Amino acid sequence: MRGLSLLLFITVAGEATTDLFVTVASLPPELEVSAAPAGTSPVTARHIPGPGEYGHPGIALARSEEEPAVPSTEDGESSHPHGGGGGGYEIVQWEWSYVKTPYIIASWLLVASVAKILFHCSQRFTTAVPESCMLILLGLVLGAVVLIASKKQTYQLDPGLFFLFLLPTIVGDAGYFMPARLFFDNLGAILMYAVVGTLWNAFCTGFCLYGVKMAGGIDEKVNAGLMDFLLFGALISAVDPVAVIAVFEEVHVNETLFIIVFGESLLNDAVTVVLYKVYISFVEAGPGNVYTADYFKGIASFLIVSIGGTLVGLIFAVILAFVTRFTKTVRIIEPLFIFLLVYLAYLTAELFSLSAILSMTFCGIGCNKYVEANISQKSRTTVKYTMKTLASIAETIIFIFLGISAVDKSKWAWDTGLVVSTLIFILVFRAVGVAGQTWFLNWFRLVPLEKIDQVVMSYGGLRGAVAFALVVLLDKEHVKAKDYFVATTIVVVFFTVMFQGLTIKPLVKWLKVPRSTNRKPTINEEIHERAFDHILTAVEDIAGLNGYHHWRDKWEQFDKNYLSKLLLRKSVYHKSELWEAYQKINIRDAISVIDQGGNVLTSARLSLPSMASRTSFPEFTNVTNYLRENGSGVCLDLQVIDTVPGAKIEEELETHHVLAENLYKPRRQYQSHYSRHFMTVGEKERQDREVFQRNMHNRLESFKSTRYKRHKKDRSQKKHKGSDAKEQDTSDKPRRNVSWQDRDPVVVPMAPEEDIHDPSEPDKDEDVGITFVARKAPETPKERPKSVPAALDACQSPVAAPPSPTCGEKNLPWKYGMGSLPPCVSVEANKIIPIDLQQAWNQSISSLESLASPPEPQHPRVSALSRLGGPVRTSANGKSGGGVGAGSGSNIGSPSSGQFKFPTAKEEEEEGALSQQQQELQALMSSLTPPPATQSAGKRRNPCVYLRSLVTVPPSGGEPQSRRPTQL
Amino acid sequence: MGSTSSTLLKIPNAEVLMQETGFSPAHIIRLHDRFKALDKEGRGYLCPQDFGAIKELAMNPIGDRIIGAFFSPGKETVDFSTFVKILAHFRPVDKDRPKEPNSPEPINSRSNKLKFAFQLYDQDKDGKISRDELLKVLRAMLGMQVTEEQLESIADRTIQEADLDRDEAISFEEFRKSLEKVNIDHKMSIRFLR
């Protein structure tokens, strides 16, 4: 949205921007620093490009000029904009002037984006060279091209554009996704570095430069006094958020280190703003007119700017959170609210000349928790992607324009003494400042900052576009040495971003700085860490210390009792954070297991038994690893593509099958790309679904393949039923359609099994053979056709299928369960099934039940899964090993025993008593019969075991759909 | 607070305590003051009721368990040295301290911190966190917001994740393993004021 507004704003180009400035300027500068000359509020001082700027307009302003644009690469066409405008009607009209502004902006964005693609072509290259360096280099090249083509630099990083549009996108992203807990845990250190550190840097650099000038180290031509140098010191001393984000995101230092440097770069904005404004006013007033009172006003101004900025941000955060409470009916504009209000927080702070970055940062931090809880999942994704996209593109543009601006020699004035001494001073004072402050902080810090951390912090003090924009804003009338300062700033920025950015990675490696891990906490860690928090709070209370945990607990109480009540939706308010965490972990694990499992299966179809032998538990440090290793034990139901249940189900089914056959293969090609997706964390929702689907397919295929292979070896096994497809081949599908439309199961006559088994069965039949069969109107289990049990009863097989919906009826696998995610069926299911899938899961179980014999009531696995209110103790049923293994594993050995009754059922099938879907399911399951039981029971990991073990559960009294262990 | 030396002298075994716990004299004095403040009747020991009088603790979901951790089984009182020793679990690990190879493991070591946390779960002291025990803690921490089924599924999941030997319970070893990646030194320490 901000992108749109950006385009909109710039479409009206300079006028709009200037209007805005005028509006701002015309407002009474309430918080104006005393000595500001009449008519120039601090805001205007910061944002209105000086008169000199209009001579070399930035990209926004350049376009607003009425005169024909200077020929350049970008708007070379503009040299003949009205060429065809003679007389009469033009068939094709050349409307360059009409589209010029957005056109150029879009072109720039395109160039920037394409540049990013190119940089990421080579993985090895990008790991060594930070993107920001490459972008600056690209900017230099582009700038040179423009310069050569037009003899005059047209484009430049325009401060107005930068502060109003580019910076907010980056800060908004940073603030909104700031890890709040980490930030507040280290708030003391961050504030210290941001305030004291920046002040220290500013004053030391300023005074020392002045000293060098006095000593003659800087050329005479640099016409600057003490105030000018202090001003320059102020703008050059602030660590730049854009540069820090760009460089540190690629370095992956540990999170504490990152948050300290990053937090500092954000929070020092208030200091920079105030210092800058105070000095500007001093410089403009002239050194003689500065009185002592002005210094105190400066300090007061600092307090107002910082605290005021924070307050504005927090107020907007509350408004935003409150608004999102009521967006339930208009989900589509939820992201818009977020972008607008966060941006408004920035603009409002600018309006009152408060610290806009502080305002936006705290707005983001403050609202995040409530907003994320209030808005829908899709909105969350939208916000995340949009913010990241905008921030990324803004960053790209900033760096490219930094490069381009550097080429513009007209604004340069080089003085080696100034440049060198500035570089030395900022490096030295940064290091000294960090060391001193850290020494002080470590008295109070629970976790002291090590020497290595200090080195990285000193070295990571990058300067960037903020400094550049500020120096460009200087008024040459008052600051005579502006050109020298601009040149020096450019060199400093380039040095820190390019040299330090390039070398910080090797440095971090060499120093062995603890890196951040991308590990997600396990449920154990979530629980125990929460317990730790409580423990620490209690211990602080007992020991009578009103320490950090005490206050954090106080805040959490307050938040829970008042804020959350006010800002959260009722439905959300009653959810527990731990519960949310639990669900997230569950879903994540399910996905990873399935993903891994799919790969394991497809890569090693025949090695299943050997895999089973590897399942001794102590080898795995945790269950997740264990599950990964044993992924083959997982089998899936198909996943939900679209969740709208409808009357048109038959047509959709047909479509689905057509699509499925065509889509699976392309999908599989992308399989390996999944885990390496560029946007790593959390953005997985969509992919998750695809993975479910993909792996389901893989798994089903591999089931079949194992089945066929086994049959090649051992034909005497009697359970093979699934090859009906082969027989019916082409006529099969139409028939199935009939069956779907039919409420009753269609009985498909089966050929005797011996005929069926054909090892040379073509591959395509495999797909058909597994086709899920469904009938329409499967919604309620009560509608379940009686014919199924009847048919089964008629067989008098010991199977005695319980009356429950058939597979086809209840689980249109790709379709059932409103809004529920794809269920997965697995032994390990009670570990990996996301809780919100459990309804679907139960449905699929119950459908399987209908086909199964009920020998083992309360099978541990299933009982765990379908546990209703009271806990069914996962009993001593066999070895606790694979769980499944125990019960069903033994059955594998002797197929005729226990629940494995399908062979007998087969005879009835020949009489045409069974529905086709049942046949198919049986085929599927029977095909999975493991090879003779060489393995010890409980070690088997063959999918079929699980399936069957699941199937063995007798239908519990409750309707399957009433079994909802959880509501979401 | 009085002058440092005089207060320190009044504390029995102050030297030994400092040796054992690593607290500084200032810490000990401060804790002693706190101890006396809690011990309203001046008996020289604390009862569970004394802890119960701490207002904030009443709001702590697992406050009772933490109070319980101060009392060794069967005992109804806690004296100052035990009080300090328990609190010493939460002293940050000091890296500067020279490591004497034959010295006993300090109270604030990682595994001692973990043991403290573990015993809060393991109320029946059988060395294992059973499902019921975990459920109780979860119920306390999650309050009324979560249904019983949800609690159970979390508990099941938790146990299955940590349970390496498949006995449906979490032993201390498993507990330690499940928290292997967590920086216990940071997360189970508080900064005692000097």
Boltz contact constraints between the chains, C-beta under 6 A:
constraints:
  - contact:
      token1: [A, 446]
      token2: [B, 92]
      max_distance: 6.0
  - contact:
      token1: [A, 446]
      token2: [B, 189]
      max_distance: 6.0
  - contact:
      token1: [A, 446]
      token2: [B, 191]
      max_distance: 6.0
  - contact:
      token1: [A, 447]
      token2: [B, 186]
      max_distance: 6.0
  - contact:
      token1: [A, 522]
      token2: [B, 161]
      max_distance: 6.0
  - contact:
      token1: [A, 523]
      token2: [B, 157]
      max_distance: 6.0
  - contact:
      token1: [A, 523]
      token2: [B, 158]
      max_distance: 6.0
  - contact:
      token1: [A, 523]
      token2: [B, 161]
      max_distance: 6.0
  - contact:
      token1: [A, 524]
      token2: [B, 158]
      max_distance: 6.0
  - contact:
      token1: [A, 524]
      token2: [B, 161]
      max_distance: 6.0
  - contact:
      token1: [A, 524]
      token2: [B, 162]
      max_distance: 6.0
  - contact:
      token1: [A, 524]
      token2: [B, 178]
      max_distance: 6.0
  - contact:
      token1: [A, 525]
      token2: [B, 182]
      max_distance: 6.0
  - contact:
      token1: [A, 527]
      token2: [B, 158]
      max_distance: 6.0
  - contact:
      token1: [A, 528]
      token2: [B, 179]
      max_distance: 6.0
  - contact:
      token1: [A, 532]
      token2: [B, 187]
      max_distance: 6.0
  - contact:
      token1: [A, 532]
      token2: [B, 188]
      max_distance: 6.0
  - contact:
      token1: [A, 534]
      token2: [B, 60]
      max_distance: 6.0
  - contact:
      token1: [A, 534]
      token2: [B, 61]
      max_distance: 6.0
  - contact:
      token1: [A, 534]
      token2: [B, 62]
      max_distance: 6.0
  - contact:
      token1: [A, 536]
      token2: [B, 190]
      max_distance: 6.0
  - contact:
      token1: [A, 538]
      token2: [B, 57]
      max_distance: 6.0
  - contact:
      token1: [A, 538]
      token2: [B, 60]
      max_distance: 6.0
  - contact:
      token1: [A, 538]
      token2: [B, 63]
      max_distance: 6.0
  - contact:
      token1: [A, 538]
      token2: [B, 66]
      max_distance: 6.0
  - contact:
      token1: [A, 539]
      token2: [B, 90]
      max_distance: 6.0
  - contact:
      token1: [A, 540]
      token2: [B, 190]
      max_distance: 6.0
  - contact:
      token1: [A, 541]
      token2: [B, 54]
      max_distance: 6.0
  - contact:
      token1: [A, 541]
      token2: [B, 56]
      max_distance: 6.0
  - contact:
      token1: [A, 541]
      token2: [B, 57]
      max_distance: 6.0
  - contact:
      token1: [A, 543]
      token2: [B, 34]
      max_distance: 6.0
  - contact:
      token1: [A, 543]
      token2: [B, 87]
      max_distance: 6.0
  - contact:
      token1: [A, 544]
      token2: [B, 34]
      max_distance: 6.0
  - contact:
      token1: [A, 545]
      token2: [B, 193]
      max_distance: 6.0
  - contact:
      token1: [A, 547]
      token2: [B, 190]
      max_distance: 6.0
  - contact:
      token1: [A, 574]
      token2: [B, 145]
      max_distance: 6.0
  - contact:
      token1: [A, 576]
      token2: [B, 142]
      max_distance: 6.0
  - contact:
      token1: [A, 576]
      token2: [B, 145]
      max_distance: 6.0
  - contact:
      token1: [A, 576]
      token2: [B, 146]
      max_distance: 6.0
  - contact:
      token1: [A, 578]
      token2: [B, 142]
      max_distance: 6.0
  - contact:
      token1: [A, 579]
      token2: [B, 146]
      max_distance: 6.0
  - contact:
      token1: [A, 579]
      token2: [B, 150]
      max_distance: 6.0
  - contact:
      token1: [A, 582]
      token2: [B, 154]
      max_distance: 6.0
  - contact:
      token1: [A, 617]
      token2: [B, 164]
      max_distance: 6.0
  - contact:
      token1: [A, 623]
      token2: [B, 160]
      max_distance: 6.0
  - contact:
      token1: [A, 623]
      token2: [B, 161]
      max_distance: 6.0
  - contact:
      token1: [A, 831]
      token2: [B, 160]
      max_distance: 6.0
  - contact:
      token1: [A, 835]
      token2: [B, 153]
      max_distance: 6.0
  - contact:
      token1: [A, 871]
      token2: [B, 152]
      max_distance: 6.0
  - contact:
      token1: [A, 880]
      token2: [B, 166]
      max_distance: 6.0
  - contact:
      token1: [A, 965]
      token2: [B, 149]
      max_distance: 6.0
  - contact:
      token1: [A, 966]
      token2: [B, 149]
      max_distance: 6.0
  - contact:
      token1: [A, 966]
      token2: [B, 150]
      max_distance: 6.0
